[in-house]
Amino acid sequence: MKRTVFLLAVAAPLALTACETILNNLPGVYTIDIEQGNMIDQSMVDQLRPNMSKRQVLYIMGSPMLTDAFHDRRWDYLYSDQPGGGARLQKRLSLYFDGDHLIGVQGDFRPSQLPVVKESTETTVDVPKRNLDRTMWEKITGLFGGDDTPAAPVKTENKPVEAAAE
């Protein structure tokens, strides 16, 4: 009896791990893409220039994944991507500062030497000026008989002035 229980105790974990391997490799089973950390791409790193302020770097890169209390001059950005349960791709970028200015970049990305020209996707529309007779405030106060309403133009006739009688 003890031998049977011992064999079951040894065989059960082996069988369960075999099932996991089979279930993970079944065709047609959907597995999600797992992305973690800061989304970093080469176009973001290309915009970095020496002597940029921390505020400018935050605008381009976003807030860093890691800020170490012992290394306040270094910001670390980590990005991990595991598409469909496959092999994980991990990228790292460290930015070094001297005071408030960027002095160095280290990691899996290198900034380009060429100036970056980023085309704007925004569209400017010129709106014509509205021709209003009265403002909204004038219309509201006019309902209550306020004094702020402009008086209607009064037509006057030019009459000759008569000399005063003696």
C-alpha positions in Angstrom: 0.0 0.0 0.0 2.8 2.4 0.9 4.6 1.6 -2.4 1.4 2.5 -4.4 1.0 5.8 -2.6 4.7 6.6 -3.1 4.4 5.9 -6.9 1.3 8.1 -7.1 3.0 10.9 -5.3 6.0 10.7 -7.7 3.9 10.2 -10.9 1.3 12.9 -10.3 3.6 15.9 -10.5 5.3 14.5 -13.6 2.0 14.0 -15.3 0.8 17.5 -14.5 3.9 19.1 -15.9 3.5 17.1 -19.1 -0.1 18.3 -19.4 1.0 21.9 -19.0 3.6 21.6 -21.8 1.0 20.0 -24.1 -1.7 22.7 -23.2 0.7 25.6 -23.9 1.6 24.3 -27.3 -1.9 23.5 -28.7 -2.6 25.1 -32.0 -5.4 27.7 -32.1 -5.0 28.7 -28.5 -4.9 32.5 -28.2 -2.2 33.9 -26.0 -2.0 37.7 -25.3 0.9 40.0 -26.0 2.5 41.2 -22.7 4.1 44.6 -22.7 5.5 46.0 -19.5 7.5 49.2 -18.6 8.0 52.3 -20.6 7.3 52.1 -24.3 10.6 53.1 -25.8 11.4 53.4 -29.5 14.2 54.8 -31.6 12.3 57.9 -32.6 12.0 58.9 -28.9 15.7 58.4 -28.3 16.6 60.3 -31.5 15.0 63.4 -30.0 17.3 63.5 -27.0 20.1 66.0 -27.1 23.0 66.9 -24.7 22.2 69.6 -22.1 18.4 69.0 -22.3 16.6 69.8 -19.0 14.9 67.1 -17.0 11.6 68.6 -17.9 12.3 68.3 -21.6 13.4 64.7 -21.2 10.2 64.0 -19.3 8.2 65.4 -22.1 9.9 63.2 -24.7 10.4 60.0 -22.7 7.8 60.0 -20.0 8.5 59.3 -16.4 11.3 56.8 -15.7 10.5 53.3 -14.6 13.1 53.3 -11.9 14.4 56.3 -9.9 17.0 55.2 -7.4 17.4 57.2 -4.2 21.1 56.5 -4.2 21.6 57.4 -7.8 19.5 60.5 -8.3 21.6 61.5 -11.4 20.4 58.4 -13.3 17.0 57.6 -14.8 16.3 54.0 -15.9 13.8 53.1 -18.6 12.9 49.4 -19.0 10.7 47.9 -21.7 9.7 44.2 -21.9 7.6 42.7 -24.7 6.5 39.1 -24.9 4.4 38.6 -28.1 1.9 35.7 -27.9 3.7 33.9 -25.1 6.9 33.6 -27.2 10.4 34.7 -26.3 10.6 37.9 -24.3 12.4 40.9 -25.8 13.7 43.3 -23.1 15.3 46.7 -23.7 16.9 49.1 -21.3 17.9 52.7 -21.4 19.7 54.7 -18.7 19.9 58.5 -18.9 22.5 60.4 -16.8 22.2 64.0 -15.6 24.5 66.6 -14.2 22.2 68.8 -12.1 19.3 69.5 -14.4 21.0 68.8 -17.7 21.3 65.5 -19.7 24.9 64.4 -20.1 24.8 60.8 -21.2 22.7 57.9 -22.6 23.5 54.3 -22.1 21.7 51.1 -23.0 20.2 49.3 -26.0 19.4 52.5 -28.0 21.8 55.1 -29.4 20.7 58.7 -30.3 21.3 59.7 -33.9 23.7 62.5 -34.8 21.4 64.0 -37.4 18.8 66.6 -36.4 15.3 65.3 -36.0 12.6 66.9 -38.0 9.2 65.9 -36.6 6.3 66.7 -38.9 3.2 68.1 -37.2 0.0 66.2 -37.5 -2.1 69.1 -36.3 -4.2 71.2 -38.7 -4.8 74.9 -38.2 -8.2 76.2 -39.1 -9.0 80.0 -39.4 -12.4 80.7 -38.0 -14.0 84.0 -39.3 -15.0 86.6 -36.7 -18.7 86.5 -35.8 -20.7 89.5 -36.6 -22.9 90.0 -33.5 -25.2 93.0 -33.0 -25.3 92.5 -29.2 -23.4 90.3 -26.8 -25.0 87.6 -24.7 -24.8 89.8 -21.6 -26.6 92.6 -23.4 -29.4 90.2 -24.5 -29.9 88.9 -21.0 -29.9 92.3 -19.3 -32.2 93.5 -22.0 -34.8 90.9 -20.8 -34.9 92.5 -17.4 -34.8 96.1 -18.5 -31.3 96.7 -17.5 -29.5 100.0 -18.3 -26.7 98.3 -20.2 -28.7 97.8 -23.3 -27.7 100.2 -26.1 -30.4 102.7 -26.9 -31.9 102.5 -30.3 -30.8 105.3 -32.6 -33.3 108.2 -32.5 -34.0 110.0 -35.7 -34.2 113.7 -35.2 -35.5 116.2 -37.7 -33.6 119.4 -38.2 -36.0 122.2 -37.4 -35.1 125.8 -37.8 -34.6 127.6 -34.5 -37.0 130.5 -34.2 -35.9 133.7 -32.8 -37.2 134.4 -29.4 -40.3 136.7 -29.3 -39.9 140.2 -28.0 
